[in-house]
């Protein structure tokens, strides 16, 4: 591990530590970007200096004992598409919102800036995955697709452990009442993930709670949320919602990644 990589301090979780996989929900700290993107911005789609983004992605990969070529990170489209990575993608970014692998050394990764990153592992089968679950993807089936793709590689749903990483929490996520209605039409029982917002036509949505419910529905053996609210912690996390409320022109993205080693 290089000295620059060792300076990173990603959020980790006991569920994945016990599974014996390399993983991290990386923060915005420990990179080379400046200004709005300070400092570990890994968002290729941002307007940051591409060389800085490339160095930041290299640092994340190095922290997990790999190279940037080992990353398997999609061009995210808020879909239910989960892709299998037999090798690192060497900079290619196929459209989708999850990657899974049974190959040692491949680093499955997702980018977020309020959406929920989900890292999954079946240690016994030697299968890991990473999913990007914003409200649209979570509602549309990205969790089920990711679990199904892991099953196709030999994983057993009951053995899979999953961790939802830092994301926007219910206290920070105000939406319109029509947003709740959309969920109600799609999923009976989703009402418990909403509570009244600042006015009668507003609701507060529990994204991590909803994603955990999706993991339960998919049959995952054990799941947890790390507990951090990206919008509320500007020092550690990028946030789309916070950038919008502050009138900022753009925002960075943090990476969450997992590897068999």
Secondary structure as UniProt FT lines:
FT   HELIX           3..6
FT   HELIX           14..19
FT   STRAND          22..25
FT   HELIX           35..37
FT   TURN            38..40
FT   TURN            44..45
FT   HELIX           50..63
FT   TURN            64..65
FT   HELIX           68..70
FT   STRAND          71..73
FT   STRAND          82..84
FT   TURN            90..91
FT   STRAND          98..101
FT   TURN            104..105
FT   STRAND          107..112
FT   STRAND          116..122
FT   TURN            123..126
FT   STRAND          127..133
FT   HELIX           135..140
FT   HELIX           142..152
FT   TURN            153..154
FT   HELIX           157..159
FT   STRAND          161..164
FT   HELIX           170..172
FT   STRAND          174..176
FT   HELIX           177..186
FT   TURN            188..189
FT   HELIX           190..193
FT   STRAND          194..196
FT   TURN            200..201
FT   STRAND          202..205
FT   HELIX           207..217
FT   TURN            218..219
FT   STRAND          222..225
FT   TURN            230..232
FT   TURN            234..236
FT   HELIX           240..245
FT   TURN            246..247
FT   STRAND          254..259
//
